[in-house]
Amino acid sequence: MKAVVIILTLAGLSLFYPTYDLQVKTDLFSEDFTVQETGFMTHKRCHQAAFEAKVKYYRCDSKTIWRSLFKKTSSYDPKARHDT
């Protein structure tokens, strides 16, 4: 019984725990961002990676497995992803 509870807890955490993607603005006059790195476990680590890469315009987008399973668009197309 304990093993089942542990497995369900770990599965729930993996479905709902956010990871972060570092998206960088490559062109100053464009609104488009491109993915530079993915899979950061914390928001702080994503910001540190942007600081280490010395980029000025970036964002750290969070994602979860649960959201990607039921999302209409799972691409990194900024128009499809951020128009809500």
Phi and psi in radians as a Rosetta constraint file:
Dihedral C 1 N 2 CA 2 C 2 CIRCULARHARMONIC -1.105 0.35
Dihedral N 2 CA 2 C 2 N 3 CIRCULARHARMONIC -0.655 0.35
Dihedral C 2 N 3 CA 3 C 3 CIRCULARHARMONIC -1.120 0.35
Dihedral N 3 CA 3 C 3 N 4 CIRCULARHARMONIC -0.682 0.35
Dihedral C 3 N 4 CA 4 C 4 CIRCULARHARMONIC -1.137 0.35
Dihedral N 4 CA 4 C 4 N 5 CIRCULARHARMONIC -0.743 0.35
Dihedral C 4 N 5 CA 5 C 5 CIRCULARHARMONIC -1.121 0.35
Dihedral N 5 CA 5 C 5 N 6 CIRCULARHARMONIC -0.744 0.35
Dihedral C 5 N 6 CA 6 C 6 CIRCULARHARMONIC -1.119 0.35
Dihedral N 6 CA 6 C 6 N 7 CIRCULARHARMONIC -0.770 0.35
Dihedral C 6 N 7 CA 7 C 7 CIRCULARHARMONIC -1.114 0.35
Dihedral N 7 CA 7 C 7 N 8 CIRCULARHARMONIC -0.766 0.35
Dihedral C 7 N 8 CA 8 C 8 CIRCULARHARMONIC -1.136 0.35
Dihedral N 8 CA 8 C 8 N 9 CIRCULARHARMONIC -0.662 0.35
Dihedral C 8 N 9 CA 9 C 9 CIRCULARHARMONIC -1.129 0.35
Dihedral N 9 CA 9 C 9 N 10 CIRCULARHARMONIC -0.797 0.35
Dihedral C 9 N 10 CA 10 C 10 CIRCULARHARMONIC -1.129 0.35
Dihedral N 10 CA 10 C 10 N 11 CIRCULARHARMONIC -0.685 0.35
Dihedral C 10 N 11 CA 11 C 11 CIRCULARHARMONIC -1.130 0.35
Dihedral N 11 CA 11 C 11 N 12 CIRCULARHARMONIC -0.729 0.35
Dihedral C 11 N 12 CA 12 C 12 CIRCULARHARMONIC -1.109 0.35
Dihedral N 12 CA 12 C 12 N 13 CIRCULARHARMONIC -0.740 0.35
Dihedral C 12 N 13 CA 13 C 13 CIRCULARHARMONIC -1.108 0.35
Dihedral N 13 CA 13 C 13 N 14 CIRCULARHARMONIC -0.720 0.35
Dihedral C 13 N 14 CA 14 C 14 CIRCULARHARMONIC -1.199 0.35
Dihedral N 14 CA 14 C 14 N 15 CIRCULARHARMONIC -0.510 0.35
Dihedral C 14 N 15 CA 15 C 15 CIRCULARHARMONIC -1.327 0.35
Dihedral N 15 CA 15 C 15 N 16 CIRCULARHARMONIC -0.589 0.35
Dihedral C 15 N 16 CA 16 C 16 CIRCULARHARMONIC -1.912 0.35
Dihedral N 16 CA 16 C 16 N 17 CIRCULARHARMONIC -0.144 0.35
Dihedral C 16 N 17 CA 17 C 17 CIRCULARHARMONIC -1.335 0.35
Dihedral N 17 CA 17 C 17 N 18 CIRCULARHARMONIC 2.208 0.35
Dihedral C 17 N 18 CA 18 C 18 CIRCULARHARMONIC -1.368 0.35
Dihedral N 18 CA 18 C 18 N 19 CIRCULARHARMONIC 2.540 0.35
Dihedral C 18 N 19 CA 19 C 19 CIRCULARHARMONIC -2.062 0.35
Dihedral N 19 CA 19 C 19 N 20 CIRCULARHARMONIC 2.842 0.35
Dihedral C 19 N 20 CA 20 C 20 CIRCULARHARMONIC -2.150 0.35
Dihedral N 20 CA 20 C 20 N 21 CIRCULARHARMONIC 2.517 0.35
Dihedral C 20 N 21 CA 21 C 21 CIRCULARHARMONIC -1.992 0.35
Dihedral N 21 CA 21 C 21 N 22 CIRCULARHARMONIC 2.336 0.35
Dihedral C 21 N 22 CA 22 C 22 CIRCULARHARMONIC -1.530 0.35
Dihedral N 22 CA 22 C 22 N 23 CIRCULARHARMONIC 2.024 0.35
Dihedral C 22 N 23 CA 23 C 23 CIRCULARHARMONIC -1.970 0.35
Dihedral N 23 CA 23 C 23 N 24 CIRCULARHARMONIC 2.303 0.35
Dihedral C 23 N 24 CA 24 C 24 CIRCULARHARMONIC -2.048 0.35
Dihedral N 24 CA 24 C 24 N 25 CIRCULARHARMONIC 2.433 0.35
Dihedral C 24 N 25 CA 25 C 25 CIRCULARHARMONIC -1.485 0.35
Dihedral N 25 CA 25 C 25 N 26 CIRCULARHARMONIC 1.998 0.35
Dihedral C 25 N 26 CA 26 C 26 CIRCULARHARMONIC -1.503 0.35
Dihedral N 26 CA 26 C 26 N 27 CIRCULARHARMONIC -0.532 0.35
Dihedral C 26 N 27 CA 27 C 27 CIRCULARHARMONIC -2.050 0.35
Dihedral N 27 CA 27 C 27 N 28 CIRCULARHARMONIC 2.204 0.35
Dihedral C 27 N 28 CA 28 C 28 CIRCULARHARMONIC -1.075 0.35
Dihedral N 28 CA 28 C 28 N 29 CIRCULARHARMONIC -0.558 0.35
Dihedral C 28 N 29 CA 29 C 29 CIRCULARHARMONIC -1.679 0.35
Dihedral N 29 CA 29 C 29 N 30 CIRCULARHARMONIC 0.095 0.35
Dihedral C 29 N 30 CA 30 C 30 CIRCULARHARMONIC -1.924 0.35
Dihedral N 30 CA 30 C 30 N 31 CIRCULARHARMONIC 2.730 0.35
Dihedral C 30 N 31 CA 31 C 31 CIRCULARHARMONIC -1.642 0.35
Dihedral N 31 CA 31 C 31 N 32 CIRCULARHARMONIC 0.015 0.35
Dihedral C 31 N 32 CA 32 C 32 CIRCULARHARMONIC -1.480 0.35
Dihedral N 32 CA 32 C 32 N 33 CIRCULARHARMONIC 2.440 0.35
Dihedral C 32 N 33 CA 33 C 33 CIRCULARHARMONIC -2.020 0.35
Dihedral N 33 CA 33 C 33 N 34 CIRCULARHARMONIC 2.556 0.35
Dihedral C 33 N 34 CA 34 C 34 CIRCULARHARMONIC -2.060 0.35
Dihedral N 34 CA 34 C 34 N 35 CIRCULARHARMONIC 2.601 0.35
Dihedral C 34 N 35 CA 35 C 35 CIRCULARHARMONIC -1.344 0.35
Dihedral N 35 CA 35 C 35 N 36 CIRCULARHARMONIC 2.177 0.35
Dihedral C 35 N 36 CA 36 C 36 CIRCULARHARMONIC -1.737 0.35
Dihedral N 36 CA 36 C 36 N 37 CIRCULARHARMONIC -0.781 0.35
Dihedral C 36 N 37 CA 37 C 37 CIRCULARHARMONIC -2.515 0.35
Dihedral N 37 CA 37 C 37 N 38 CIRCULARHARMONIC 2.679 0.35
Dihedral C 37 N 38 CA 38 C 38 CIRCULARHARMONIC -2.300 0.35
Dihedral N 38 CA 38 C 38 N 39 CIRCULARHARMONIC 2.858 0.35
Dihedral C 38 N 39 CA 39 C 39 CIRCULARHARMONIC 1.482 0.35
Dihedral N 39 CA 39 C 39 N 40 CIRCULARHARMONIC 0.436 0.35
Dihedral C 39 N 40 CA 40 C 40 CIRCULARHARMONIC -1.301 0.35
Dihedral N 40 CA 40 C 40 N 41 CIRCULARHARMONIC 2.375 0.35
Dihedral C 40 N 41 CA 41 C 41 CIRCULARHARMONIC -1.424 0.35
Dihedral N 41 CA 41 C 41 N 42 CIRCULARHARMONIC -0.413 0.35
Dihedral C 41 N 42 CA 42 C 42 CIRCULARHARMONIC -2.271 0.35
Dihedral N 42 CA 42 C 42 N 43 CIRCULARHARMONIC 2.683 0.35
Dihedral C 42 N 43 CA 43 C 43 CIRCULARHARMONIC -1.139 0.35
Dihedral N 43 CA 43 C 43 N 44 CIRCULARHARMONIC -0.658 0.35
Dihedral C 43 N 44 CA 44 C 44 CIRCULARHARMONIC -1.092 0.35
Dihedral N 44 CA 44 C 44 N 45 CIRCULARHARMONIC -0.730 0.35
Dihedral C 44 N 45 CA 45 C 45 CIRCULARHARMONIC -1.153 0.35
Dihedral N 45 CA 45 C 45 N 46 CIRCULARHARMONIC -0.600 0.35
Dihedral C 45 N 46 CA 46 C 46 CIRCULARHARMONIC -1.106 0.35
Dihedral N 46 CA 46 C 46 N 47 CIRCULARHARMONIC -0.770 0.35
Dihedral C 46 N 47 CA 47 C 47 CIRCULARHARMONIC -1.148 0.35
Dihedral N 47 CA 47 C 47 N 48 CIRCULARHARMONIC -0.655 0.35
Dihedral C 47 N 48 CA 48 C 48 CIRCULARHARMONIC -1.106 0.35
Dihedral N 48 CA 48 C 48 N 49 CIRCULARHARMONIC -0.686 0.35
Dihedral C 48 N 49 CA 49 C 49 CIRCULARHARMONIC -1.134 0.35
Dihedral N 49 CA 49 C 49 N 50 CIRCULARHARMONIC -0.654 0.35
Dihedral C 49 N 50 CA 50 C 50 CIRCULARHARMONIC -1.161 0.35
Dihedral N 50 CA 50 C 50 N 51 CIRCULARHARMONIC -0.704 0.35
Dihedral C 50 N 51 CA 51 C 51 CIRCULARHARMONIC -1.117 0.35
Dihedral N 51 CA 51 C 51 N 52 CIRCULARHARMONIC -0.744 0.35
Dihedral C 51 N 52 CA 52 C 52 CIRCULARHARMONIC -1.165 0.35
Dihedral N 52 CA 52 C 52 N 53 CIRCULARHARMONIC -0.565 0.35
Dihedral C 52 N 53 CA 53 C 53 CIRCULARHARMONIC -1.434 0.35
Dihedral N 53 CA 53 C 53 N 54 CIRCULARHARMONIC -0.121 0.35
Dihedral C 53 N 54 CA 54 C 54 CIRCULARHARMONIC 1.017 0.35
Dihedral N 54 CA 54 C 54 N 55 CIRCULARHARMONIC 0.824 0.35
Dihedral C 54 N 55 CA 55 C 55 CIRCULARHARMONIC -1.753 0.35
Dihedral N 55 CA 55 C 55 N 56 CIRCULARHARMONIC 2.512 0.35
Dihedral C 55 N 56 CA 56 C 56 CIRCULARHARMONIC -1.569 0.35
Dihedral N 56 CA 56 C 56 N 57 CIRCULARHARMONIC -0.771 0.35
Dihedral C 56 N 57 CA 57 C 57 CIRCULARHARMONIC -1.959 0.35
Dihedral N 57 CA 57 C 57 N 58 CIRCULARHARMONIC 1.934 0.35
Dihedral C 57 N 58 CA 58 C 58 CIRCULARHARMONIC -2.638 0.35
Dihedral N 58 CA 58 C 58 N 59 CIRCULARHARMONIC 2.960 0.35
Dihedral C 58 N 59 CA 59 C 59 CIRCULARHARMONIC -2.593 0.35
Dihedral N 59 CA 59 C 59 N 60 CIRCULARHARMONIC 2.636 0.35
Dihedral C 59 N 60 CA 60 C 60 CIRCULARHARMONIC -1.927 0.35
Dihedral N 60 CA 60 C 60 N 61 CIRCULARHARMONIC 1.816 0.35
Dihedral C 60 N 61 CA 61 C 61 CIRCULARHARMONIC -1.611 0.35
Dihedral N 61 CA 61 C 61 N 62 CIRCULARHARMONIC 2.334 0.35
Dihedral C 61 N 62 CA 62 C 62 CIRCULARHARMONIC -1.578 0.35
Dihedral N 62 CA 62 C 62 N 63 CIRCULARHARMONIC 2.637 0.35
Dihedral C 62 N 63 CA 63 C 63 CIRCULARHARMONIC -2.589 0.35
Dihedral N 63 CA 63 C 63 N 64 CIRCULARHARMONIC 2.658 0.35
Dihedral C 63 N 64 CA 64 C 64 CIRCULARHARMONIC -2.257 0.35
Dihedral N 64 CA 64 C 64 N 65 CIRCULARHARMONIC 2.752 0.35
Dihedral C 64 N 65 CA 65 C 65 CIRCULARHARMONIC -1.122 0.35
Dihedral N 65 CA 65 C 65 N 66 CIRCULARHARMONIC -0.695 0.35
Dihedral C 65 N 66 CA 66 C 66 CIRCULARHARMONIC -1.042 0.35
Dihedral N 66 CA 66 C 66 N 67 CIRCULARHARMONIC -0.804 0.35
Dihedral C 66 N 67 CA 67 C 67 CIRCULARHARMONIC -1.148 0.35
Dihedral N 67 CA 67 C 67 N 68 CIRCULARHARMONIC -0.676 0.35
Dihedral C 67 N 68 CA 68 C 68 CIRCULARHARMONIC -1.227 0.35
Dihedral N 68 CA 68 C 68 N 69 CIRCULARHARMONIC -0.426 0.35
Dihedral C 68 N 69 CA 69 C 69 CIRCULARHARMONIC -1.230 0.35
Dihedral N 69 CA 69 C 69 N 70 CIRCULARHARMONIC -0.609 0.35
Dihedral C 69 N 70 CA 70 C 70 CIRCULARHARMONIC -1.958 0.35
Dihedral N 70 CA 70 C 70 N 71 CIRCULARHARMONIC 0.197 0.35
Dihedral C 70 N 71 CA 71 C 71 CIRCULARHARMONIC -1.509 0.35
Dihedral N 71 CA 71 C 71 N 72 CIRCULARHARMONIC 2.531 0.35
Dihedral C 71 N 72 CA 72 C 72 CIRCULARHARMONIC -1.178 0.35
Dihedral N 72 CA 72 C 72 N 73 CIRCULARHARMONIC -0.787 0.35
Dihedral C 72 N 73 CA 73 C 73 CIRCULARHARMONIC -2.104 0.35
Dihedral N 73 CA 73 C 73 N 74 CIRCULARHARMONIC 2.259 0.35
Dihedral C 73 N 74 CA 74 C 74 CIRCULARHARMONIC -1.987 0.35
Dihedral N 74 CA 74 C 74 N 75 CIRCULARHARMONIC 0.259 0.35
Dihedral C 74 N 75 CA 75 C 75 CIRCULARHARMONIC -1.457 0.35
Dihedral N 75 CA 75 C 75 N 76 CIRCULARHARMONIC 3.009 0.35
Dihedral C 75 N 76 CA 76 C 76 CIRCULARHARMONIC -1.693 0.35
Dihedral N 76 CA 76 C 76 N 77 CIRCULARHARMONIC 0.289 0.35
Dihedral C 76 N 77 CA 77 C 77 CIRCULARHARMONIC -1.188 0.35
Dihedral N 77 CA 77 C 77 N 78 CIRCULARHARMONIC 1.998 0.35
Dihedral C 77 N 78 CA 78 C 78 CIRCULARHARMONIC -1.067 0.35
Dihedral N 78 CA 78 C 78 N 79 CIRCULARHARMONIC -0.584 0.35
Dihedral C 78 N 79 CA 79 C 79 CIRCULARHARMONIC -1.204 0.35
Dihedral N 79 CA 79 C 79 N 80 CIRCULARHARMONIC -0.701 0.35
Dihedral C 79 N 80 CA 80 C 80 CIRCULARHARMONIC -1.355 0.35
Dihedral N 80 CA 80 C 80 N 81 CIRCULARHARMONIC -0.525 0.35
Dihedral C 80 N 81 CA 81 C 81 CIRCULARHARMONIC -1.500 0.35
Dihedral N 81 CA 81 C 81 N 82 CIRCULARHARMONIC -0.623 0.35
Dihedral C 81 N 82 CA 82 C 82 CIRCULARHARMONIC -1.896 0.35
Dihedral N 82 CA 82 C 82 N 83 CIRCULARHARMONIC 0.041 0.35
Dihedral C 82 N 83 CA 83 C 83 CIRCULARHARMONIC -1.553 0.35
Dihedral N 83 CA 83 C 83 N 84 CIRCULARHARMONIC 1.798 0.35
